[in-house]
């Protein structure tokens, strides 16, 4: 289950817009929202891309996606 609070903090810190992030993941903004609110799950490939885009450490990635 995704830790939405930590993910939102990481996005805010990055200064990136959610719409831009969704395009990097090749999904719609709605799909990103659904994943962030745990209505659907992030794919492993999406987690890898988000880790790179948001410049997350391994610990941050694990805290967000493996909590």
N, C-alpha and C positions, 0 to 999 in steps of 0.2 A: 504494500500500500504506500502510495506517495505521501510524503509529508508536505502538504500544500503550503503551510506557513513558511517552512524553510525554502521551498522552491520559489515562492513569491519574493522572499528576501533576497535570494540570489539573483533573480531577474531584476529587481529594483537596483541592487548594487551594480549590475552590469550596465544599466542605463539603456538597455535594448527594449524595444517594443515587442509585445507578445505577438503581434501580427507578423513582424519580421522573423521572429523565432519560429513561428509556425511554418513560414515559407521555407526556412532552412531545414525543417523536418519533413517537408513535402506533405503537410497536412493542412487542413483548414484551421482558422482561428477557433471555430466551434469545437473541432476535434481536440485541439490543444486544451481548451477549457474543460472539456469532458474528462480528459486524462488528468488534468491538474486537480479536479474535484473528485477523483476516484470513481467516476462513472464507467470509465474504461481504463485499461492498463497501457502504460508505455511499453513499447517494444524495446528489446535490448539495443537495437540499432539506433533508436530514438534517444535512449539514455546516453549512449556513446556520443552522439552528436551534441546533445545538450551539455554534456560534460565539457566538450571542447568549446562550444559557443559561449557558455557562461564562465569558462575558465575555472571549473570546480576542481578542488583537490579530490583525491580518492575518498578521503574521510567525508567530505561534504557530499559527494555523490552517494556514498553508502547511507549517510544520515537521511538524505532526501528520499532515495528510492528503495532502500532495504530496511526501513524502520519497522 
